[in-house]
């Protein structure tokens, strides 16, 4: 059946079906981009920059630059090294700053809209802005020396860029950020507990004559003392001072506060952080699973797209063809063939050595068949003789049986 025999609605339905399958198999993000995304006019340049930015070599360069930057920042803390290698450290800082700037511009070019929605990328932009501030200040002015030194200290924040290139640390920081809300609740409850016990401790043990005014005389001192009890740091010394004042309720007060402050709220704080890290790890694993599924879906989309293009090509070839069926094309091709047409035989199967080998192989095959036939005839003759002998033996046995 000719492809052109399909009517136009059937062609449209077939192509639309492939398009729908490719659309349906896409992820939610890709569907949103398909529906609401914009088409870049510099698609080739964008693809080129994207291949460079996400190449493992570029990632290795960035990690090496961040590591070298951390080493140079550590060397600058030594006055002798900073004085003797000032020019070298300055050039190295400019080179690293140029690498950071290149990374920032490439990242901003790839996705200028969503760049500012990412917290890590906003942090990178802020750190890069701070890195340029020392070069906008007159460093020869002695009055600006303190400002320049302070800005140099902020350059250590650039080392945190390493988090962006480490999925494990990124996952951990995301977990810490997501648990801040719950941690604040725990800290507020702990603060209220300390406040209540600070007022109570000040009233019980804050007397200037018979109490412990150094640790409980003021609200600030009581807060600091209770904070030491929360961390269980030196609480025995504090208790000995209260025992020396012969306070009967001091041990009960200390034990109750340590049980509530350390064993309940402090461990609750640790538990909230651990739960946040666990939830973030599960989300990270789910994200990796979705990325693998997205990669598989992308491959399926590429196959569907290739099938769609092949169908378009078949339709175009059929439209441009002057034959309606394959039989007509074959008949037309037969008419163009003549026995006197010259033919160039370049393949090995059409060469004289191959033909000689092929004929020799046929002769050997015929000889083998003849030998097999002779063996077959001999086997048939032997089997016939054996059969006759067996029949004669059976007849003889039957005759002997009857004679008895």
C-alpha positions in Angstrom: 0.0 0.0 0.0 1.4 3.4 -0.9 2.0 5.9 1.8 0.2 8.5 -0.3 -3.0 6.5 0.0 -3.4 7.8 3.5 -5.7 10.8 3.6 -4.6 14.1 5.1 -6.6 13.8 8.3 -5.0 10.4 9.0 -1.6 11.9 8.5 -2.4 14.7 10.9 -3.8 12.3 13.5 -0.7 10.1 13.3 1.7 13.1 13.7 -0.4 14.7 16.4 -0.4 11.4 18.3 3.4 11.3 18.3 3.5 14.9 19.4 1.1 14.2 22.2 3.0 11.2 23.4 6.2 13.3 23.5 4.4 16.1 25.4 2.7 13.6 27.8 6.0 11.9 28.6 7.7 15.2 29.6 8.2 16.2 33.2 6.2 18.9 34.9 9.0 21.5 34.6 9.5 20.7 30.9 5.7 21.0 30.3 5.7 24.4 32.0 8.6 25.5 29.8 6.8 24.2 26.8 3.6 26.1 27.6 5.0 29.3 29.2 8.7 29.4 28.3 10.2 31.8 25.8 12.4 31.0 22.8 15.9 32.4 22.8 17.1 34.0 19.6 20.7 33.0 20.4 20.0 29.3 20.8 23.4 28.1 19.3 25.4 30.4 21.6 23.3 29.5 24.6 23.9 25.8 23.9 27.6 26.4 23.5 27.9 28.3 26.8 25.7 25.7 28.5 27.9 22.8 27.4 31.0 24.6 28.7 29.3 25.6 32.0 28.1 22.1 32.9 31.2 20.3 31.6 33.1 18.4 34.4 36.3 20.2 33.5 34.8 23.6 34.2 33.5 22.3 37.6 37.0 21.0 38.4 38.5 24.4 37.5 36.0 26.2 39.8 36.7 23.8 42.7 40.5 24.2 42.2 40.1 28.0 42.1 38.1 28.0 45.4 40.7 25.8 47.0 43.6 28.0 45.9 41.7 31.0 47.1 41.3 29.5 50.5 45.1 28.7 50.6 46.0 32.3 49.6 43.7 33.7 52.2 45.4 31.6 54.8 48.8 32.8 53.6 47.8 36.4 53.8 47.3 36.1 57.5 51.1 35.8 57.9 52.6 39.3 57.9 56.0 38.1 56.5 54.4 36.2 53.6 52.1 39.1 52.9 54.9 41.6 52.9 57.4 39.5 50.8 54.8 38.1 48.3 52.4 41.0 48.1 52.6 41.3 44.3 52.1 37.6 43.8 49.1 37.4 46.1 47.6 40.5 44.4 47.9 38.9 40.9 46.5 35.6 42.2 43.6 37.4 43.8 42.8 39.2 40.5 43.0 35.9 38.5 40.7 34.1 40.9 38.3 37.1 40.9 38.3 37.0 37.1 37.4 33.3 37.2 34.5 34.1 39.6 33.3 36.9 37.4 33.4 34.6 34.3 31.4 32.0 36.2 28.9 34.7 37.3 28.4 36.1 33.8 28.0 32.6 32.3 25.5 31.6 34.9 23.5 34.8 34.6 23.5 34.5 30.8 22.2 30.9 30.9 19.1 31.7 33.0 18.8 35.5 33.7 15.2 35.2 35.1 15.6 32.3 37.5 19.1 33.2 38.6 18.0 35.6 41.3 15.5 33.1 42.6 18.2 30.8 43.8 19.6 31.6 47.3 23.1 30.2 46.5 23.4 32.3 43.4 22.2 35.4 45.2 24.9 34.7 47.8 27.5 34.3 45.0 26.5 37.7 43.5 26.7 39.4 46.9 30.2 37.9 47.7 31.4 38.9 44.2 30.2 42.5 44.8 32.0 42.6 48.1 35.2 41.3 46.4 35.2 44.3 44.1 34.7 46.9 46.9 38.5 47.0 47.9 39.4 48.0 44.3 37.0 51.0 44.5 38.6 52.4 47.6 41.8 54.4 47.8 44.0 51.9 49.6 46.9 54.4 49.8 44.9 56.5 52.3 45.8 55.5 55.9 42.3 56.4 57.0 40.8 53.7 54.8 43.2 51.0 56.0 40.7 49.6 58.6 37.9 49.5 55.9 40.2 47.7 53.5 41.2 45.2 56.1 37.6 44.6 57.1 36.7 44.0 53.4 39.6 41.7 53.0 38.3 39.7 55.9 35.0 39.3 54.2 36.8 37.7 51.3 36.8 34.5 53.3 33.1 34.2 52.4 34.2 33.2 48.9 35.3 29.8 50.2 31.6 29.0 50.9 31.1 28.9 47.1 32.4 25.3 47.4 29.0 24.3 48.8 27.4 25.0 45.5 29.7 22.4 43.8 29.1 19.7 46.4 25.7 18.1 46.4 26.3 16.6 49.9 27.0 20.0 51.5 24.2 21.6 49.5 21.8 19.0 50.8 23.1 19.6 54.4 22.8 23.4 54.2 19.2 23.0 52.7 18.3 20.8 55.7 19.7 23.4 58.2 17.9 26.2 56.4 14.6 24.3 56.5 14.9 23.4 60.2 15.5 27.0 61.2 11.7 27.6 61.9 11.4 24.6 64.2 14.7 25.3 65.8 13.5 28.9 66.6 10.4 27.4 68.3 12.6 25.2 70.5 14.9 28.1 71.3 12.0 30.3 72.3 10.7 27.6 74.6 14.2 27.1 76.1 14.4 30.9 76.6 11.1 31.0 78.4 12.2 28.1 80.6 15.5 29.9 81.4 13.6 33.1 82.1 11.2 31.4 84.5 14.0 29.6 86.4 16.1 32.8 86.4 13.4 34.7 88.2 12.9 31.7 90.5 16.6 31.3 91.2 17.1 35.0 91.8 14.3 34.9 94.4 15.6 31.8 96.1 19.4 32.3 96.0 20.0 35.9 95.0 20.1 37.4 98.4 23.2 39.6 98.9 23.8 38.5 102.5 22.8 34.9 102.7 22.7 33.9 99.1 25.0 33.6 96.0 24.9 37.1 94.5 27.7 36.4 92.1 25.7 33.8 90.2 22.1 34.7 91.1 22.3 38.3 92.3 21.0 39.8 89.0 18.8 38.6 86.2 21.8 38.7 83.8 23.9 36.6 86.2 21.1 34.1 86.7 20.7 33.8 82.9 24.4 33.1 82.4 24.4 30.6 85.3 21.3 28.7 83.9 23.0 28.7 80.4 25.9 26.9 82.0 23.5 24.4 83.5 21.8 23.8 80.1 25.2 22.9 78.6 26.1 20.9 81.7 29.4 22.8 81.9 30.7 23.2 85.4 27.3 22.6 87.0 29.0 20.7 89.9 30.9 23.8 90.9 27.8 25.9 90.9 26.0 23.3 93.0 28.9 23.1 95.5 28.6 26.9 96.0 24.9 26.5 96.7 25.5 23.6 99.0 28.0 25.8 100.9 25.2 28.3 101.5 23.1 25.4 103.0 20.2 25.8 100.6 18.0 22.8 101.0 16.1 23.2 97.7 19.2 23.9 95.6 19.8 20.3 94.5 16.1 19.8 93.6 16.2 23.1 91.7 19.4 22.1 89.8 18.2 18.6 88.9 14.8 19.7 87.7 16.3 22.4 85.5 19.0 20.1 84.0 16.3 17.5 83.3 14.1 20.0 81.5 16.8 22.2 79.9 19.4 19.6 78.9 17.7 16.3 78.6 14.4 17.6 77.1 14.9 20.9 75.2 18.6 20.5 74.3 18.1 17.0 73.0 14.9 18.2 71.3 17.0 20.8 69.5 19.4 18.1 68.3 16.4 15.9 67.3 14.8 18.6 65.2 18.1 19.2 63.3 18.5 15.4 62.7 14.9 15.1 61.5 15.4 18.0 59.2 18.6 16.5 57.7 16.9 13.1 57.3 13.9 14.7 55.5 16.3 16.7 53.3 18.2 13.6 52.4 15.0 11.8 51.4 14.1 14.8 49.2 17.5 14.7 47.7 17.2 11.0 46.9 13.8 11.7 45.4 15.3 14.5 43.3 18.0 12.2 42.0 15.3 9.6 41.1 13.3 12.3 39.3 16.4 13.4 37.4 17.0 9.8 36.2 13.4 9.5 35.2 13.7 12.9 33.4 16.8 11.6 31.5 14.9 8.5 30.5 11.9 10.6 29.4 14.2 12.9 27.4 15.6 9.9 25.5 12.1 8.7 24.8 11.2 12.2 23.5 14.2 12.1 21.2 13.1 8.8 19.8 9.5 10.0 19.3 10.8 13.2 17.6 13.0 11.2 15.3 10.0 9.0 14.4 8.0 12.1 13.7 10.7 13.5 11.5 11.0 10.2 9.6 7.2 10.3 8.9 7.5 13.8 7.6 10.3 12.7 5.3 8.2 9.8 4.1 5.3 12.1 3.4 7.5 14.6 1.5 9.2 11.9 -0.5 5.8 10.4 -1.5 4.5 13.8 -2.5 7.5 14.4 -4.7 7.5 11.0 -6.3 5.9 10.5 -9.7 4.9 6.9 -9.1 1.8 5.9 -7.3 2.8 2.4 -6.2 6.0 0.5 -5.8 5.1 -1.9 -8.6 5.0 1.1 -11.1 8.4 2.2 -9.8 9.8 -1.3 -10.3 8.4 -1.6 -13.8 9.8 1.7 -14.8 13.2 0.7 -13.4 13.1 -2.6 -15.4 12.6 -0.7 -18.7 15.8 1.3 -18.1 17.9 -1.9 -17.9 19.6 -3.3 -21.0 21.8 -6.4 -21.5 24.4 -4.3 -23.1 24.7 -1.8 -20.2 28.3 -1.7 -18.8 28.6 -2.5 -15.1 31.5 -1.7 -12.8 32.2 -4.6 -10.5 34.1 -3.3 -7.6 32.8 -5.6 -4.9 34.8 -8.7 -3.9 31.9 -11.0 -4.6 32.1 -10.0 -8.3 35.9 -10.4 -8.7 37.5 -13.3 -10.5 39.4 -14.8 -7.5 36.1 -14.9 -5.6 34.3 -16.6 -8.5 37.2 -19.2 -8.8 36.9 -19.9 -5.1 33.2 -20.1 -5.3 33.2 -22.6 -8.2 35.9 -24.7 -6.4 33.7 -24.8 -3.3 30.7 -25.9 -5.4 32.8 -28.7 -6.9 33.9 -29.9 -3.5 30.3 -29.7 -2.3 29.2 -31.9 -5.2 31.9 -34.4 -4.5 30.9 -34.5 -0.8 27.3 -35.1 -1.8 28.3 -38.0 -4.1 30.3 -39.6 -1.3 27.4 -39.2 1.1 25.1 -40.8 -1.5 27.4 -43.8 -1.8 27.6 -44.1 1.9 23.8 -44.0 2.0 23.5 -46.7 -0.6 25.9 -48.9 1.4 24.0 -48.3 4.6 20.7 -49.2 2.9 22.2 -52.5 1.5 23.6 -53.5 4.9 20.4 -52.7 6.7 18.5 -54.7 4.0 20.8 -57.8 4.5 20.4 -57.5 8.3 16.6 -57.3 8.0 16.5 -60.4 5.8 18.7 -62.4 8.2 16.5 -61.4 11.1 13.4 -62.4 9.2 15.0 -65.8 8.3 15.9 -66.3 12.0 12.4 -65.5 13.1 10.9 -68.0 10.6 13.3 -70.7 11.7 12.3 -70.2 15.3 8.6 -70.3 14.4 9.1 -73.6 12.5 11.0 -75.2 15.4 8.2 -74.1 17.8 5.5 -75.8 15.6 7.5 -79.0 15.2 7.7 -79.5 18.9 
